[in-house]
Amino acid sequence: MEDLVRGMLEAIGEDPQREGLIDTPARVSRSWGELAAGYAMDPGAMVRGALFAAESRDMIVVNDIDFYSVCEHHMLPFFGKAHVAYIPDGRIVGLSKIARVVEAFARRLQVQERMTAQIAACLMENLEPLGVAVTLHAQHLCMMMRGIQKQNSYAVTSEMLGCFRTDSKTRSEYLTLIRETP
């Protein structure tokens, strides 16, 4: 990877031997190790490893999970908040695992639409709840720094599975809860 970064620096007209850039290839390599750490994570195993029996059938919502990802089209960051809800069917998952699932999918080259669907599908398959809802609000540097250059736009994506898809009251309750701030 370091050789690739040196080549990129040369391709844009920089001198990789310049004082400020000498260690840049190694720093970028380490940085990409963090940015792409999600490929080594198994989000399904995270969920399966933290399941607990529960009688509740009331909605559980985790709001405002910060995430940072990289767009697969331009390899520029996008970042925002994830809101995740589910309705248990006999078992619950540790709340921190929901944030870890978001992180595992965010730390890959992504598009926001796929990431939203992956989070929902992972929870639906491994937790087996009555339903799952996931909404992502994100800003994309590929829209802010290049091309259209719109600074204040957000992309909003959602995936509704199970009762969130079929029951309008459940969906409405979820949408109300994610708008509330403590």
Phi, psi and omega in degrees: 000323181299321177296321178298318180294317176302316179297321178295317179300317178295321182295331179268003175096014179264164176253107181298348179267357177297145187311312183288345184251354185304316182266000183300316179304320179291319179296318180295320178299314178296320180299315179293333173299321177285314184297331182251020182296341181296336179295334180268359182261147175247093184297328177297318178295325177301315180293309183299333181278358184222040180266141181224141176295141180204145179275338187300142171234023178267153184297138175244125183235133170244113184261156168057047174279112178295140173217155177226129180222180180231126179294130181286345182279319183239357183055041173245154183292151161226150189207156180174214183235140174250142174237127185228134178223154172208160175244115185295153173228067177099348177206154178238167177240148176306134186301323181296335180292330177297315177296325179293325177295316177303313181299317182299320179280332179290327184275048176215162170297130191217166157239145186301321182298315180292318181301317178301311181294323180295318179298312181297314182296319180300313180293320181295317183287324188261334179264333182053053178278180174287335178187161179223142173228136178225132175229132176242133171247122185215151170255141185242119179295337177293336175269338185267324187261339184221178176056240186292333177053056177257115191280333189245022180267147176236144170259136179238125178233150177216154175222124180241125180235154178063226185295338177291333179276324189263341184245109184295329178292319178296315178299315180298317178300315179301311182297326175293314183295324182284345176276341183282139175241140182292000000 
